[in-house]
């Protein structure tokens, strides 16, 4: 074992021990009350125990009790009423109906759909043009810019040639080792030598599709699905089979199994954790069942795990890669949504297809940008990434609750919402008569950009749906934009 490997093992053990430390006292109190609210022991409008009662029951100071309640307030779970105390806030829970099964459709698409996607993408980097409710990325104010800049200077000083030299085609070795170490959180054991760095998660998916498919092959995706993944599939002239997905638990495995038996599916392309746009998270037992199904029919899976680190629960969900023993799962990840969108740092554990994917990278880019990979590696190694994620998760969950309350109050009464368990986006379903492309056009006149449901499918469906990004700063501007959007939706 080399010195580097010894240090890596030591860091892994240290991280795992750190995660076993008990939470802060105020967090234990807050978690207990939150669990009572979620289990409906405490219901909407109920008065929660007084600060004096908390102090007596837990043997803590009033300052600790207040800190616990401030935390619950920040998550919009309780609200203070003057001269009265704290009460459970209105519940933001809606239920979105399950998507319907889709038929195979050639991925040729139509020009109007491509033009609409282009317009949505055109809002990237143009915040002055419109409020980007359409893009599933965090506002830069939620990112650790100062620390990133310090790490950038550190990387420039530490890298050979200040970062101008080309990396090995596999990518930055330090980053690949840190990704392998980070995978312990999802109970997967990745080999740094099987990880290939890429220019973001979509780039990793593109390499995998190019390596494993030919024009005319059929791939299975969940529906609705990220329009970026659809565009890549279209560009490669692939047939796209859209499968129904539950808004809470993800892809319908029974339907997938029937298609495995009846049709020749070349591979699957799924977002197992906090899908885009539904926000669903496949339960761990279903991930294991999916992997077993893939192994039975020898069908590869490209797993987009871009949002896996941005969870609202107590721990990171596992991935399908966790259960992969035969190398059929191609696990793709990135920090493009969670840390530095502009750095375009992503990766792929290629499983048994390492040589094919590496060849694709050599054909299309040879090497990755070394200096930004070094920055991300530094964030992972020093614990700065996890510290940032803790703040980001809390902010996003609070934002989600603010969005739901605003939509409840100002959107049409029959509006239905998804219930994301992580990630950045909210799926909104209006009345079937609504046309969200028309809503998009009218919203843009108010400098508000949304993502119409039409662009998340190749079928004629979801025309009454839209996707919203709650990764923005929650402020009066965002609130007013949602109010305006709700009023426009009423005027259909």
C-alpha positions as CSV (number, residue, x, y, z in Angstrom):
1,X,0.0,0.0,0.0
2,X,1.4,3.4,-1.0
3,X,1.6,6.4,1.3
4,X,-1.2,8.0,-0.8
5,X,-3.4,5.0,-0.4
6,X,-2.7,4.9,3.4
7,X,-3.7,8.6,3.7
8,X,-6.8,7.9,1.6
9,X,-7.8,5.1,3.9
10,X,-7.2,7.2,7.0
11,X,-9.4,10.0,5.6
12,X,-12.2,7.6,4.7
13,X,-12.2,6.1,8.2
14,X,-12.1,9.7,9.7
15,X,-15.1,10.8,7.6
16,X,-17.1,7.7,8.5
17,X,-16.3,8.2,12.2
18,X,-17.3,11.9,11.9
19,X,-20.7,10.9,10.4
20,X,-21.3,8.7,13.5
21,X,-21.0,11.7,15.9
22,X,-24.3,12.6,17.7
23,X,-26.0,15.7,16.3
24,X,-26.0,19.0,18.2
25,X,-28.5,19.2,21.0
26,X,-30.8,21.8,19.4
27,X,-30.8,19.6,16.2
28,X,-32.0,16.6,18.3
29,X,-34.8,18.6,19.7
30,X,-35.8,20.0,16.3
31,X,-35.6,16.5,14.6
32,X,-37.9,15.1,17.3
33,X,-40.5,17.8,16.7
34,X,-40.1,17.5,12.9
35,X,-40.7,13.8,13.1
36,X,-43.9,14.4,15.1
37,X,-45.1,16.8,12.5
38,X,-44.4,14.4,9.6
39,X,-46.1,11.5,11.4
40,X,-49.1,13.8,12.0
41,X,-48.8,13.5,15.8
42,X,-48.7,17.3,15.6
43,X,-51.0,18.5,12.9
44,X,-51.5,21.8,11.1
45,X,-52.6,24.5,13.6
46,X,-51.6,22.5,16.7
47,X,-49.6,24.4,19.3
48,X,-46.1,22.9,19.8
49,X,-44.6,22.7,23.3
50,X,-43.6,26.0,24.8
51,X,-40.0,27.0,25.2
52,X,-40.3,26.5,28.9
53,X,-41.6,22.9,28.4
54,X,-38.7,22.1,26.0
55,X,-36.2,23.4,28.6
56,X,-37.8,21.3,31.3
57,X,-38.2,18.1,29.3
58,X,-34.7,18.1,27.7
59,X,-32.9,19.9,30.5
60,X,-31.5,22.6,28.2
61,X,-31.2,26.3,28.3
62,X,-33.7,28.7,26.8
63,X,-31.1,29.7,24.2
64,X,-30.9,26.1,23.0
65,X,-34.7,25.8,22.8
66,X,-34.9,29.0,20.8
67,X,-32.2,27.8,18.4
68,X,-34.2,24.6,17.8
69,X,-37.4,26.5,17.1
70,X,-35.6,29.0,14.8
71,X,-34.3,26.0,12.9
72,X,-37.9,24.6,12.5
73,X,-39.1,28.1,11.5
74,X,-36.4,28.2,8.8
75,X,-37.8,25.0,7.4
76,X,-41.3,26.5,7.4
77,X,-42.5,23.8,9.7
78,X,-43.7,26.0,12.5
79,X,-44.6,29.7,12.9
80,X,-44.6,32.1,15.8
81,X,-47.8,33.9,16.8
82,X,-47.4,37.0,18.9
83,X,-48.3,36.6,22.6
84,X,-49.4,33.0,21.9
85,X,-46.4,30.8,21.1
86,X,-45.5,28.5,18.2
87,X,-47.8,26.5,15.9
88,X,-47.5,23.9,13.2
89,X,-47.6,25.7,9.8
90,X,-50.0,24.7,7.0
91,X,-48.8,21.5,5.3
92,X,-47.3,21.9,1.8
93,X,-48.2,18.4,0.7
94,X,-49.8,17.7,-2.6
95,X,-50.1,14.5,-4.6
96,X,-49.3,14.5,-8.3
97,X,-51.1,11.8,-10.4
98,X,-48.9,9.0,-11.8
99,X,-47.7,9.5,-15.4
100,X,-49.3,7.4,-18.0
101,X,-47.4,4.8,-20.1
102,X,-45.9,6.0,-23.3
103,X,-45.4,4.3,-26.6
104,X,-42.2,4.1,-28.5
105,X,-41.6,7.2,-30.7
106,X,-38.8,7.9,-33.0
107,X,-36.6,10.7,-31.6
108,X,-36.8,12.9,-34.7
109,X,-38.9,15.5,-32.8
110,X,-40.1,18.7,-34.5
111,X,-38.6,22.0,-35.1
112,X,-40.9,23.9,-32.8
113,X,-39.9,21.7,-29.8
114,X,-36.2,22.2,-30.5
115,X,-36.7,26.0,-30.9
116,X,-38.5,26.1,-27.5
117,X,-35.7,24.2,-25.8
118,X,-33.2,26.6,-27.4
119,X,-35.1,29.5,-26.0
120,X,-35.1,28.0,-22.5
121,X,-31.4,27.3,-22.7
122,X,-30.8,30.9,-23.9
123,X,-31.6,32.1,-20.5
124,X,-28.4,30.6,-19.1
125,X,-26.0,33.4,-18.1
126,X,-28.7,36.1,-18.8
127,X,-30.2,36.9,-15.4
128,X,-31.1,40.4,-16.4
129,X,-33.2,39.1,-19.3
130,X,-35.6,37.2,-17.0
131,X,-35.9,35.5,-13.7
132,X,-34.7,32.0,-14.4
133,X,-37.4,29.8,-12.9
134,X,-36.8,27.5,-15.9
135,X,-33.3,26.4,-15.1
136,X,-32.6,23.7,-12.5
137,X,-29.4,25.3,-11.1
138,X,-28.7,27.3,-7.9
139,X,-28.3,31.0,-7.7
140,X,-24.7,32.0,-7.4
141,X,-25.5,33.6,-4.0
142,X,-26.0,30.1,-2.7
143,X,-22.5,29.0,-3.8
144,X,-19.2,29.3,-1.8
145,X,-17.6,31.7,-4.3
146,X,-15.0,33.1,-2.0
147,X,-13.7,29.6,-1.0
148,X,-13.8,28.4,-4.6
149,X,-11.7,31.4,-5.6
150,X,-9.1,30.6,-2.8
151,X,-9.0,27.0,-4.0
152,X,-8.5,28.1,-7.6
153,X,-5.5,30.1,-6.6
154,X,-4.2,27.2,-4.5
155,X,-4.7,24.9,-7.5
156,X,-2.9,27.2,-9.9
157,X,0.1,27.4,-7.5
158,X,0.2,23.6,-6.8
159,X,-0.3,22.1,-10.3
160,X,2.6,21.4,-12.6
161,X,2.7,24.3,-15.1
162,X,0.0,26.2,-13.1
163,X,-2.7,24.0,-14.7
164,X,-1.9,24.6,-18.4
165,X,-0.6,21.1,-18.9
166,X,-2.9,18.3,-20.1
167,X,-4.2,15.7,-17.7
168,X,-4.1,12.0,-18.3
169,X,-7.2,11.0,-20.4
170,X,-8.8,9.4,-17.3
171,X,-8.7,12.8,-15.6
172,X,-7.3,14.3,-12.4
173,X,-6.0,11.5,-10.2
174,X,-6.7,13.3,-7.0
175,X,-10.3,14.0,-8.0
176,X,-10.9,10.4,-9.0
177,X,-9.6,9.2,-5.7
178,X,-11.8,11.7,-3.8
179,X,-14.9,10.6,-5.9
180,X,-14.1,7.0,-4.9
181,X,-13.9,8.0,-1.3
182,X,-17.1,10.0,-1.5
183,X,-18.9,7.0,-2.8
184,X,-18.8,5.4,0.7
185,X,-21.8,7.7,1.5
186,X,-23.9,5.7,-0.9
187,X,-22.3,2.4,0.2
188,X,-20.6,1.8,-3.2
189,X,-17.0,0.8,-3.6
190,X,-15.6,2.5,-6.7
191,X,-12.2,2.1,-8.2
192,X,-10.5,5.4,-9.0
193,X,-8.9,3.7,-12.1
194,X,-12.4,3.0,-13.4
195,X,-13.6,6.6,-13.1
196,X,-13.3,9.0,-16.1
197,X,-13.7,12.7,-15.6
198,X,-15.9,14.6,-18.0
199,X,-17.2,18.1,-18.8
200,X,-20.3,17.7,-16.6
201,X,-22.9,14.9,-16.1
202,X,-24.5,15.3,-19.5
203,X,-21.2,14.9,-21.2
204,X,-20.7,11.6,-19.3
205,X,-24.1,10.5,-20.5
206,X,-23.2,11.5,-24.1
207,X,-20.0,9.4,-24.0
208,X,-21.9,6.4,-22.7
209,X,-24.7,6.7,-25.3
210,X,-22.2,7.1,-28.1
211,X,-20.1,4.1,-26.9
212,X,-23.0,1.7,-26.4
213,X,-25.6,2.5,-29.1
214,X,-26.0,2.9,-32.8
215,X,-28.7,4.9,-34.7
216,X,-32.0,3.2,-34.5
217,X,-31.4,1.5,-31.2
218,X,-34.1,1.8,-28.5
219,X,-33.3,3.3,-25.1
220,X,-35.8,3.4,-22.2
221,X,-36.2,6.6,-20.1
222,X,-38.6,7.7,-17.4
223,X,-41.4,10.1,-18.3
224,X,-41.3,13.1,-17.9
225,X,-37.6,13.3,-18.3
226,X,-34.8,15.9,-18.5
227,X,-35.0,17.6,-21.9
228,X,-31.2,17.7,-22.0
229,X,-31.1,13.9,-22.1
230,X,-33.8,13.8,-24.7
231,X,-31.8,16.1,-26.9
232,X,-28.7,14.0,-26.7
233,X,-30.8,10.9,-27.6
234,X,-32.3,12.7,-30.6
235,X,-28.9,13.9,-31.8
236,X,-27.8,10.3,-31.9
237,X,-30.9,9.2,-33.8
238,X,-32.0,6.8,-31.1
239,X,-35.6,5.5,-30.6
240,X,-36.8,6.7,-27.2
241,X,-39.2,4.5,-25.1
242,X,-40.9,6.7,-22.4
243,X,-42.0,4.7,-19.4
244,X,-44.4,5.7,-16.6
245,X,-42.8,7.0,-13.4
246,X,-44.4,7.5,-10.0
247,X,-43.8,11.0,-8.7
248,X,-42.5,9.6,-5.4
249,X,-40.8,6.3,-6.2
250,X,-39.7,6.7,-9.8
251,X,-39.8,4.2,-12.7
252,X,-42.5,1.5,-12.9
253,X,-40.4,-1.7,-12.8
254,X,-43.4,-3.9,-13.8
255,X,-43.8,-2.0,-17.1
256,X,-40.0,-2.1,-17.7
257,X,-40.0,-5.8,-17.2
258,X,-42.8,-6.3,-19.8
259,X,-40.8,-4.2,-22.3
260,X,-37.7,-6.2,-21.7
261,X,-39.7,-9.4,-22.5
262,X,-41.4,-7.9,-25.6
263,X,-39.0,-5.4,-27.1
264,X,-35.3,-5.1,-27.8
265,X,-34.1,-2.3,-25.4
266,X,-30.4,-1.6,-25.9
267,X,-30.0,0.2,-22.6
268,X,-31.8,2.2,-19.9
269,X,-31.2,5.8,-19.0
270,X,-32.7,6.7,-15.6
271,X,-32.3,9.3,-12.8
272,X,-32.7,7.1,-9.7
273,X,-32.3,9.9,-7.1
274,X,-34.4,13.1,-7.3
275,X,-35.4,12.9,-10.9
276,X,-35.7,15.8,-13.2
277,X,-38.4,17.1,-13.4
278,X,-40.5,15.1,-10.9
279,X,-38.0,15.0,-8.0
280,X,-38.8,11.3,-7.3
281,X,-36.4,9.0,-5.5
282,X,-36.4,5.3,-6.2
283,X,-36.4,3.4,-2.9
284,X,-33.2,1.4,-2.2
285,X,-35.0,-1.9,-2.4
286,X,-36.4,-1.0,-5.9
287,X,-32.9,0.0,-7.0
288,X,-31.7,-3.4,-6.0
289,X,-34.6,-5.0,-7.9
290,X,-33.9,-2.9,-11.0
291,X,-30.2,-4.0,-11.0
292,X,-31.3,-7.7,-10.7
293,X,-33.7,-7.1,-13.6
294,X,-30.9,-5.6,-15.7
295,X,-28.6,-8.5,-15.0
296,X,-31.2,-11.0,-15.9
297,X,-31.7,-9.4,-19.4
298,X,-28.1,-8.2,-19.7
299,X,-29.2,-4.6,-20.4
300,X,-26.8,-1.8,-19.3
301,X,-28.1,1.2,-17.2
302,X,-26.7,4.7,-17.5
303,X,-27.5,6.1,-14.1
304,X,-27.7,9.9,-13.8
305,X,-27.0,10.6,-10.1
306,X,-26.4,14.3,-10.6
307,X,-28.7,15.3,-7.6
308,X,-27.9,12.5,-5.2
309,X,-26.0,14.7,-2.8
310,X,-28.8,17.3,-2.6
311,X,-31.2,15.3,-0.4
312,X,-33.8,16.6,2.2
313,X,-33.7,13.5,4.4
314,X,-31.2,12.4,7.0
315,X,-28.7,10.7,4.7
316,X,-27.7,10.3,1.0
317,X,-29.8,7.7,-0.8
318,X,-28.0,4.7,-2.3
319,X,-27.5,4.5,-6.0
320,X,-28.1,1.6,-8.4
321,X,-24.3,1.4,-8.6
322,X,-24.4,0.3,-5.0
323,X,-25.9,-3.0,-6.0
324,X,-24.0,-3.5,-9.3
325,X,-21.8,-6.6,-9.2
326,X,-21.5,-7.3,-12.9
327,X,-20.5,-3.8,-14.1
328,X,-23.7,-3.1,-16.1
329,X,-24.4,0.2,-14.3
330,X,-22.6,3.2,-15.7
331,X,-22.8,5.8,-12.9
332,X,-22.6,9.4,-13.9
333,X,-22.2,12.4,-11.5
334,X,-21.2,16.0,-11.3
335,X,-20.9,19.1,-9.1
336,X,-22.5,21.2,-11.9
337,X,-25.7,21.7,-9.9
338,X,-24.4,21.5,-6.3
339,X,-21.1,23.5,-6.3
340,X,-19.9,25.2,-9.5
341,X,-22.1,25.0,-12.6
342,X,-19.6,26.9,-14.7
343,X,-16.7,24.6,-13.9
344,X,-18.4,21.7,-15.8
345,X,-16.7,19.0,-13.7
346,X,-18.4,15.6,-14.0
347,X,-17.4,12.0,-14.0
348,X,-18.5,8.5,-14.9
349,X,-17.7,5.1,-13.4
350,X,-17.9,3.1,-16.6
351,X,-18.3,-0.4,-15.1
352,X,-17.4,-3.1,-17.6
353,X,-17.4,-0.5,-20.4
354,X,-14.4,1.5,-19.3
355,X,-12.3,1.1,-22.5
356,X,-15.3,2.1,-24.8
357,X,-16.0,5.2,-22.8
358,X,-12.4,6.2,-22.5
359,X,-12.1,5.9,-26.3
360,X,-15.0,8.2,-26.8
361,X,-13.4,10.8,-24.5
362,X,-10.2,10.5,-26.5
363,X,-12.1,11.0,-29.8
364,X,-14.0,14.0,-28.6
365,X,-11.8,15.9,-26.0
366,X,-8.6,13.9,-25.2
367,X,-8.3,15.5,-21.8
368,X,-10.3,17.5,-19.2
369,X,-9.6,20.9,-17.7
370,X,-7.1,20.2,-15.0
371,X,-7.3,23.3,-12.8
372,X,-11.1,23.2,-12.0
373,X,-10.9,19.4,-11.3
374,X,-8.1,20.2,-8.8
375,X,-10.4,22.7,-7.1
376,X,-13.2,20.2,-6.8
377,X,-10.8,17.6,-5.5
378,X,-9.6,20.1,-2.9
379,X,-13.2,20.8,-1.8
380,X,-13.9,17.1,-1.4
381,X,-10.7,16.3,0.4
382,X,-10.9,19.1,3.0
383,X,-14.6,18.7,3.8
384,X,-15.6,22.0,2.4
385,X,-18.0,20.4,0.0
386,X,-20.0,18.7,2.7
387,X,-20.0,21.9,4.8
388,X,-21.4,23.7,1.8
389,X,-24.0,21.0,1.0
390,X,-25.4,21.1,4.6
391,X,-26.3,24.8,4.1
392,X,-27.5,24.3,0.5
393,X,-29.8,21.4,1.5
394,X,-31.5,23.4,4.2
395,X,-31.9,26.5,2.0
396,X,-33.4,24.4,-0.9
397,X,-35.8,22.6,1.4
398,X,-36.9,25.9,2.9
399,X,-37.3,27.4,-0.6
400,X,-39.4,24.5,-1.7
401,X,-41.8,25.1,1.2
402,X,-42.0,28.8,0.4
403,X,-42.8,27.9,-3.3
404,X,-45.5,25.5,-2.3
405,X,-47.2,27.9,0.1
406,X,-47.1,30.7,-2.6
407,X,-48.5,28.4,-5.2
408,X,-51.2,27.2,-2.8
409,X,-52.3,30.8,-2.3
410,X,-52.0,32.3,-5.8
411,X,-52.3,29.5,-8.4
412,X,-55.6,28.0,-9.6
413,X,-57.3,25.9,-6.9
414,X,-56.9,22.7,-9.0
415,X,-53.2,23.0,-9.3
416,X,-51.2,19.9,-8.3
417,X,-47.6,19.6,-7.3
418,X,-44.9,17.0,-7.1
419,X,-43.3,16.3,-3.8
420,X,-39.5,16.3,-4.4
421,X,-37.3,14.7,-1.8
422,X,-34.2,16.5,-3.0
423,X,-32.8,18.4,-6.0
424,X,-33.8,21.8,-7.3
425,X,-37.0,21.5,-9.3
426,X,-40.8,21.4,-8.7
427,X,-43.2,19.9,-11.2
428,X,-46.5,21.8,-11.5
429,X,-49.6,20.4,-13.1
430,X,-52.4,22.8,-14.1
431,X,-55.8,22.1,-15.4
432,X,-55.8,19.8,-18.5
433,X,-57.1,22.8,-20.6
434,X,-54.0,24.9,-19.8
435,X,-51.3,25.5,-22.3
436,X,-47.9,26.1,-20.6
437,X,-46.2,27.1,-23.9
438,X,-48.7,30.0,-24.1
439,X,-48.1,30.6,-20.4
440,X,-44.3,30.7,-21.1
441,X,-44.8,33.4,-23.8
442,X,-47.0,35.5,-21.5
443,X,-44.6,35.1,-18.5
444,X,-41.6,36.1,-20.6
445,X,-43.4,39.5,-21.2
446,X,-43.1,39.9,-17.4
447,X,-39.4,38.8,-17.5
448,X,-40.2,35.4,-15.9
449,X,-38.8,32.3,-17.6
450,X,-40.4,28.8,-16.9
451,X,-39.9,25.4,-18.5
452,X,-43.1,24.2,-20.3
453,X,-43.9,20.6,-19.8
454,X,-43.9,20.0,-23.5
455,X,-40.1,19.9,-23.6
456,X,-39.8,17.0,-21.1
457,X,-41.3,14.4,-23.5
458,X,-41.3,13.4,-27.2
459,X,-45.0,12.5,-26.9
460,X,-48.1,14.7,-27.0
461,X,-48.4,15.1,-23.3
462,X,-47.6,17.4,-20.3
463,X,-48.8,20.4,-22.3
464,X,-50.6,21.6,-19.1
465,X,-47.5,21.1,-16.9
466,X,-44.4,23.2,-16.1
467,X,-41.2,22.9,-14.1
468,X,-40.0,25.5,-11.7
469,X,-36.5,26.0,-10.2
470,X,-36.5,26.7,-6.4
471,X,-32.7,27.0,-6.4
472,X,-33.1,30.8,-6.5
473,X,-32.8,33.2,-3.6
474,X,-36.1,33.4,-1.9
475,X,-36.9,37.1,-1.7
476,X,-39.6,39.6,-2.6
477,X,-38.7,39.4,-6.3
478,X,-39.1,35.7,-6.5
479,X,-42.3,35.8,-4.5
480,X,-43.8,38.4,-6.8
481,X,-42.8,36.4,-9.8
482,X,-44.6,33.4,-8.5
483,X,-47.7,35.5,-7.7
484,X,-47.6,36.9,-11.3
485,X,-47.2,33.5,-12.7
486,X,-50.2,32.2,-10.7
487,X,-52.4,35.1,-11.9
488,X,-51.3,34.4,-15.5
489,X,-52.3,30.8,-15.0
490,X,-55.7,31.8,-13.8
491,X,-56.2,33.9,-17.0
492,X,-55.9,31.0,-19.4
